Amino acid sequence: MRTNRIRTTALAATALMAALSLTACGSNEGTKSAGPAPAAASGTDGKAESTAPQTPETTAPPTGTPAENASSPARGKHAGGNGSETAHSGTEKAAPASATARTACTTANTTVTVTKVTRPINHLLLTLKNTGSGLCDAYYAPRLGFDGAQSVFPILEDSKPQAVVTLAPGEEAYAGIGLTGEPGQGTLHKSKNLSVHFAKRNGSTYDTPAKLKLPAETYWDDNGFVTYWQSDRATALTF
């Protein structure tokens, strides 16, 4: 009986050692399988791909035309880097100061002439020419003074144009002078000289008039008139 117990004990000890040996082998194999799986390294496994870093999203190319893209502020320093490109991009050149300067027509920037016309009868024509380098406005009507007259020649209000006549350099404006009214209704006066005063924008007149020589045998009466400045000769002589 004692011999059987010893043998049984020896067999039990041997079995225990075998079990421990198998456990140790299993532990070593488990350690090896814990490393990264080939699928994860290659990116073929779905879960491995979902954990990989995402690639930055590529900016879409411009959709406009080359000219539009070139003028876009997002194109770089030329749109606003040193300011020089911006100053010339899409900006029209300013007009010369002489082309935009604007003032009233006066003796300083115009010449005035007076001529006798055949139609209508008893009429004179004043021609105003811009001799300056900028625009000038011919305001209201010229204020006329015949030598020997006691007052300014009457102005025909019915001749007032819809807008002030503006003259560019070299352009002309016109005013008609009706020397007399109805025949026999006024006393005739003979004059050799005429002064032409220019009006300001507020209606007052400049102190320095243009001095003109009248055509020979010029007669006028107090029923005559002068028109507002007109943009064309025909209109000035229709009154």
Summary of the structure (lengths in Angstrom):
residues: 239
radius of gyration: 52.9
end to end distance: 162.1
largest distance: 180.5
contacts: 586
relative contact order: 0.13
helix: 29%
strand: 26%
